[in-house]
Amino acid sequence: MKYPKGTLLLARFKNVEFDQGHVAVVYEDTDNKTSINDQLIIHASPDVLYTDKDKYKNHGSVKIEPFYISNNNWKYKNKCYYTHICYPENWLLVDM
């Protein structure tokens, strides 16, 4: 499965210290042969551990990377990290 550019990918809140949920946006459209795993997403991601947050001024950065990277880094018990989607036509308001 793949999603159109602009689709929101949402992960549910789990706890305050480890995982407060997440939002990413599908960054590109792809051909029919590509799955969501190969699509690029844009999202903010931590560069330091939560326990080290007080040692650093900057805690993370905005990244453009394939979906599978953040999904594999954060998934739990082989389940997809992202639990919900919202198609662009349901959240992007474009007045034409």
Contacts in CASP RR format, 6 or more apart in sequence:
PFRMAT RR
TARGET T0000
AUTHOR 0000-0000-0000
METHOD contacts of the structure
MODEL  1
MKYPKGTLLLARFKNVEFDQGHVAVVYEDTDNKTSINDQLIIHASPDVLY
TDKDKYKNHGSVKIEPFYISNNNWKYKNKCYYTHICYPENWLLVDM
1 35 0 8 1.000
1 36 0 8 1.000
2 30 0 8 1.000
2 34 0 8 1.000
2 35 0 8 1.000
2 36 0 8 1.000
2 39 0 8 1.000
3 9 0 8 1.000
3 26 0 8 1.000
3 36 0 8 1.000
3 39 0 8 1.000
3 85 0 8 1.000
3 87 0 8 1.000
4 26 0 8 1.000
4 29 0 8 1.000
4 87 0 8 1.000
4 88 0 8 1.000
5 26 0 8 1.000
5 27 0 8 1.000
5 28 0 8 1.000
5 29 0 8 1.000
5 88 0 8 1.000
6 25 0 8 1.000
6 26 0 8 1.000
6 27 0 8 1.000
6 88 0 8 1.000
6 92 0 8 1.000
7 25 0 8 1.000
7 26 0 8 1.000
7 85 0 8 1.000
7 86 0 8 1.000
7 87 0 8 1.000
7 88 0 8 1.000
8 23 0 8 1.000
8 24 0 8 1.000
8 25 0 8 1.000
8 85 0 8 1.000
8 86 0 8 1.000
8 88 0 8 1.000
8 91 0 8 1.000
9 22 0 8 1.000
9 23 0 8 1.000
9 24 0 8 1.000
9 25 0 8 1.000
9 26 0 8 1.000
9 41 0 8 1.000
9 67 0 8 1.000
9 82 0 8 1.000
9 84 0 8 1.000
9 85 0 8 1.000
10 21 0 8 1.000
10 22 0 8 1.000
10 23 0 8 1.000
10 82 0 8 1.000
10 83 0 8 1.000
10 84 0 8 1.000
10 85 0 8 1.000
10 86 0 8 1.000
11 19 0 8 1.000
11 21 0 8 1.000
11 22 0 8 1.000
11 23 0 8 1.000
11 74 0 8 1.000
11 81 0 8 1.000
11 82 0 8 1.000
11 83 0 8 1.000
11 84 0 8 1.000
12 21 0 8 1.000
12 83 0 8 1.000
12 84 0 8 1.000
13 19 0 8 1.000
13 20 0 8 1.000
13 21 0 8 1.000
14 20 0 8 1.000
14 21 0 8 1.000
17 50 0 8 1.000
18 50 0 8 1.000
19 74 0 8 1.000
22 43 0 8 1.000
22 70 0 8 1.000
22 74 0 8 1.000
22 81 0 8 1.000
22 82 0 8 1.000
23 43 0 8 1.000
24 41 0 8 1.000
24 42 0 8 1.000
24 43 0 8 1.000
24 67 0 8 1.000
24 70 0 8 1.000
24 82 0 8 1.000
25 41 0 8 1.000
25 42 0 8 1.000
25 43 0 8 1.000
26 36 0 8 1.000
26 39 0 8 1.000
26 40 0 8 1.000
26 41 0 8 1.000
26 67 0 8 1.000
27 39 0 8 1.000
27 40 0 8 1.000
27 41 0 8 1.000
27 42 0 8 1.000
27 64 0 8 1.000
28 39 0 8 1.000
28 40 0 8 1.000
30 38 0 8 1.000
30 39 0 8 1.000
36 67 0 8 1.000
37 66 0 8 1.000
37 67 0 8 1.000
37 68 0 8 1.000
37 71 0 8 1.000
38 66 0 8 1.000
38 67 0 8 1.000
38 68 0 8 1.000
39 66 0 8 1.000
39 67 0 8 1.000
40 64 0 8 1.000
40 65 0 8 1.000
40 66 0 8 1.000
40 67 0 8 1.000
41 64 0 8 1.000
41 65 0 8 1.000
41 66 0 8 1.000
41 67 0 8 1.000
41 70 0 8 1.000
42 62 0 8 1.000
42 63 0 8 1.000
42 64 0 8 1.000
43 62 0 8 1.000
43 63 0 8 1.000
43 70 0 8 1.000
44 60 0 8 1.000
44 61 0 8 1.000
44 62 0 8 1.000
44 63 0 8 1.000
45 60 0 8 1.000
45 61 0 8 1.000
45 62 0 8 1.000
45 63 0 8 1.000
45 70 0 8 1.000
46 59 0 8 1.000
46 60 0 8 1.000
47 58 0 8 1.000
47 59 0 8 1.000
47 60 0 8 1.000
47 61 0 8 1.000
48 55 0 8 1.000
48 56 0 8 1.000
48 59 0 8 1.000
48 60 0 8 1.000
53 59 0 8 1.000
70 81 0 8 1.000
71 80 0 8 1.000
71 81 0 8 1.000
71 82 0 8 1.000
73 81 0 8 1.000
74 81 0 8 1.000
75 81 0 8 1.000
END
